[in-house]
Amino acid sequence: MTTYHVAVDHLDDTSPEPTTTYLGTVDQAHVDEVRAIAALEDSPRHVREHPRLEGAFMVLRDDGDLDVYVPTDAAEYRVYEPDPAAKTPSDAEAETAESLDMPRGGGGPAYISGVTRFGGQAIGGAMDTPGNPPRATWHTTESPAGASYFTSIAAYLIRVGAEPQVIYDPVSDRLGQFGPLNKSGRALRNDGARRTNREGRVNIQVEVLGRAAAPWTKGFDPDSKPNFRKLLAAMRAHGIPDTWPAGKPLATAAAVAKAGRSRTTWQTKGGHFSHGQVPGNDHWDPGAIDTAIVPGKGSSSTKPPTTPSTPAYEPFPGAAFFHGGRYSSIITAMGRRLVAEGCGKYKQGPGPNWTNADKASYAAWQRKLGYSGADADGIPGKTSWEKLRVPNT
């Protein structure tokens, strides 16, 4: 008879990494009883099988903890599959979105204000194809929703190594992040040798608490969910279009299988995708969610883009926008203007990555305007930026 190790993972806002308490071993009869209780129609427990460790399973609890059952004779497994690349620690000073009014495509934030940061914030790394369009991928957790399950699902995703960047509960409007939005997640399977988690300039993956068979957007009012609106605003700031290139998410697994998963669309189009539209994957979530809500066309809390007079100039994105690791067409446009003003210090470029050459070139522009000392440090300020007149990208 199989015996199982039993542990409890506890995760809360004060301890980003789960605290594990080992409880010993139990026999098959105990496990059968646990599964039977979870199978009851109104049970507050929900069983999730381990995706890569045969026989192991976890129980989501309504108090937010996660019960873990692993056969005592289970083989070891690699937690980082299917995207086994080394994890990249996040920048502790990474910028956070404080507003719903970020410029579209101006270079989005790494974090959204007010999120709970789960885990070590080091789930992925740089994108493989940053020249490809940005996208968002929507999942459902196939679990109950509600704040009590928010942390148990987060603990489950950490334990099985399948974290997206974002977890969202549509009932409580709680929002969490496992890593920065501008790095890769780990919630998708690879498509052969192609790492779907790292497709595009960004691939912001969201696990929404709920089930594909009962779309979570039914009865959902985005105007009463400020964290949801902040999530969409951050996606737009990263340049993700308000479109579904592969079509609206479908209502059944059979419909998803019949429609297929276009590699060409996935690799060449920016916008929103369902898990069921990603090549190399076999899930059909998130079900037929309402595309008038996800992503909709902006809400009353998001200012619509203005139509500037010709010529159109890029508004100042803020000094914090300019730092190592920033990738944006705004930086390319800025560099070209600096060259046109005789201030270019580039050996190669200009290009979309912020580099020391950009900083040196901008410092030359500041000196041309009459700035000196600390005022000519190469970091754009609002006055000098507006005088440079960078074309709107």
N, C-alpha and C positions, 0 to 999 in steps of 0.2 A: 504494500500500500504506500502511495506517495506521501511524503511528509513535506511541509512547507516552512520556510523561514517567514516570520511575520514582523513587520515594522510599521511605524506610523510616521509620516512626513508632516511636519507642522510648518506652515509658512504664513507670515503676517507682514504688516507694513514696517515693523521694527527689525525684521531679520530677512533681508532679501534672499539669502540662501535657505533652503528648507533645513529644519532641525529634525534629525531622524532619531527615533527612539526604538531600539530593538526589543521585541517582546518575547522572543523564543521561537519554538516550533509548535506546529499543530498537525493533526492527522487529516486524512482525506474526508472523514466524516464531518469534521469541523468546517472544512472548505465547502463541502456540499451544502451545509446549513447556511453558510454566509451567502452563497450564490442563490439559494432558494429565497432567503429574506430579500435580497436585492431585486429578485424577479417579481415580487409582489407589486400589484398595480400602483399602490399609493406609498411604496417604500421610499424613505428619504435617502436610501443608498443606491448607488449606480455603479455597475461593474464595467471596467474598461480592460480589455485584454492587452497584454504587452505586445507591441507590434513586431518585436524581433526576438523575444525570448520565450521559447515554447513552454507553455504551461503556467507562465507567470501572469498575474493579473493584479489590478488595483481596484479599490473601492472608493469612489468619490463620496464624501460624507457631507451631510447638510450643515455640519458645524465648521466646514472649511478644511478639515484635515483629510489626509489621504492614507488609507490602509494599503499596505503593500504585501503581496503574497508571492514568494518565489520558491519553486521546488528546490529541495536541498541538494538534488543531484543536477541542477541546471548548469549548462555550459556557460562560460563567460561570453559576453557579447560586447560589440563596439558601440558605445553610446553615440558616437558622432556620425554614424551612417545615417542617411545616404550621402551627406556632404562632408567628407572627412577632412577637409582642409583645416589647417591650424586656425584656432580662434584668434581674433584680434581684440585686444583690450580696448575699451572705449575711452574717449577723451573725457576726463572728469570735468573739463571746462566746456564741453560741447554745448552749443547754443540751444536754447529752449524756446519754443514758440509761446509767446505770452498773449498773442492777439489772433482774432479771426480774420484780420484785415491784412494778411501778408500778401505781397505781390505774387501773382501767379507766375510760376516758372523762374522766379528770381533767385532760386537756390534755397531749398526748404530747410527746416530745422532738423537737428538730430533727435530732439525730444520735444514732447508736447507738455505744456505746463499742466501741473496737477496730476500727472500719471504716477502710478506706483511702479517703482523699478524693481523687477524681480530678477533674481539670480545675479551672476557676476557681470552682466551687461557685455558679454564677450561671446556671442553665439555664432558669429560669422566673420566675414572679412570684406575685402574690396570686391566690387562687381566685376565679373569676367568680361562683360560687353558694355562698358560705359558709354559707348557711342550709339547704342541702340536706345529706342524710346523708353521713357519711364512708365512703370505700370504698378498697379495694386492687384493683389490676389486675395480673394475672400474665401474663407473656410467657415465651417461650423464645427463645434466641438462634439456634436452628437451626444449631448448631455442635457440635464436640466439647466435652466438659467436662473439667475438670481444671485445676489451678493454672497450668499453663503457658499455657493459653489465656485466663486471667482478664484479663491486661493487654492482650493483643492484641484481645480483644473490646471492652474498655473504650476502647482507642484508636480502634477502628472506630466505635463509637457517638459518640465525640466528633467524629471527622472528618465523619460524615454528619449531625451535628446531630440525633440521635434518642435523646438520653439519657433514661433514666428517672431517678428519684431513687436507685434501688438496683440493684446488680448482685450476683448470688449464685452461687457455685459449689458445687453439692451434693456434689462429690467431696472437695474440700479444706476445705469450710465457710468459705471466704474470702468476706468481705462488703465491698462498696465502696459509696460514695455519690458521686453527681455533684452533689448539691445537698441542701438541707434538706428533711426530710419534710413540713414544713408549707407548702412552696411547690410550684408545679406542675412536672411533668416535661415531656418533649417526645417521648414514644415512641408517641403516638396521633395518628391523623389527625383533623382536625376533622369534625364531622357538619354539613355545610353551614356556617352561620355560628356554630354552637355549638361552643365549644372544649372538646372532650372531655377534654383534659389538665387543664382547670381546673374540672371538675365536682365539686361537693360541698365539704364543709368541708375535707377533704383527699382526695387521690387518690394514694395511695402506689403507684407503679408499680415492679414488680420484673422485671428481666430475669434469668432463670435459665439458666445454661449447660446446654444440652441440646437435644433435638429433640422436637417434639410427637408424632412417630410412635412414640417410645420413651419414655414418661413417666418423668421423672427420679425420681418418688417410689417406683418399684419397687425394693425392697431398701433403701430409705432409712430410717435409724433416727434420728428426731429427738432421742432421748435422748443420742446421741453427737455431736450437732451444736449446741454452745452458741450459736454465732452465729445459726443459724437460729432458735433459741428466743428470742434477744434481738430478732430482727426481728419475730416474732409478738407478743412482749410490747409492743414499741413501737407496733404497729398497734392492739393492744387499748387501750393508753393513749390513743390518739387517738380512741377510741370506736368503732372498726370492729367490727361484730358478727361472731361466728363463724358466718356463714351465707353461702350462695350464692344470692342472690335470683333469678337467672336460671336456676338449676339447676346441676347438676354440669357441669364442662367435658366436652365430648364428644370422642370418639376419632378422628374423621375429618373432613376438610374437607367432605365431602358431608353429614355429619350436622349440622355447624355451619350450612351453607347452608340446609338444610331447616328447622332450628329458628328461623332468623331472629334479629334483634337488636332487642329491644324498647326503644324510646325511653322509654316510660313507666317500665319497670322500672329502666332505667339512671339516669334523672333523679330518681326518687322513692325508691329503696330504697338503704339502706346495707348494706355487707357486701363480700364478695369476688366479683370478676368475672374471667372469662378475657378475653384479647384478642379471642377469637372472639365475645364477647357484647356488644361495644361498638359502638353504631350509628355508621355512617360509615366503618367499617374493614372490610377484606376478609381479614385473616389468621385462621387457625383455632387458633393456638397458645393454651395450652400443651399441648393434648392431654388425655387422660383422667387427669389427676393425681388422686391419692387424697385426697379431701376429709376423710378421717379424720386425715390428716397436715397438709393445708393447708386451713384452719388448725387442724383438730382442735378439741378442747375444752380446751386448756391441757395442760401437761405436769407431770410430777412436780416440775419445777424452778420452776413458777409457782404461787404460793399461790392457792387458790380464794378467791373473795370470801366474806367472812363475812356472817352475817345479824345485823345489829345489833338491839338492843332498840329499841322505839318510845319517844320519837321518835328517828329516825336522823340523825346529824350527820356532815357532811363531814369526813373526816380532814384534818389540816394537810398541804397539798401541798408545803410547803417554800418558803422565802423566794425562791428562784430562779424559782419559778413566776410571780411577779408582775413583769412587765416590759412595756414597750411592744410591741405586736404580739400579745400573748397574747389568744386568743379562746376562751372557755370558759363553759359554763353555771354553773360554780362562781362566777365573778365576778358574774354576775347575781344568784345566790342570796345571795352575800355582801352586795352592795349593798342588797338588799331588807331584810336584817337590820340593816344600818347605819341605814337610814331608820327602821325600827321602833324602834331605840334612840335616835332623835333626833339622829343624827350625820350624816345625809345632807347632802352639799354638791352635789347634782346639780341642774343646770338641765334636763337631759333624762336619762332613764334611771331606774334602773340598767339596764345592758346587758351583753352578754357580752365586750366589748372592755375591756381594762385601760386606764384613762385617768387623767389628773391629777385628775379629779373623784373617782375611786375612792380615789386616794392621799390626797386631802384629807379624804375622809369617814372613811377608816380612821385617819388621824392624829387626827381628832376623837374617835373611839372609844378610841384609846390614851390621849388626855388624860382622857377620862371615867373610865378605869380608874386614873388617877393617874400615868401616865407623863409625862415631860417631856423637853425637849432632844432629843438624838439618839435617845432611846428612843421618841419620838413622831414618827417620820419617815414614817409612812404605809405602811410595808412590813410586812405581817403577820408576826408571830412566833408560835411554837407556843402560848405561854400565853394571849396575847390572842385568838388564833384560837379556841382551845377554849372560852374564855369567851363568845365571840360566838355559838356554837352555830348554825353555818350548816347549813341542812337538806341532807340527802344528795340530790344530783341524780341 
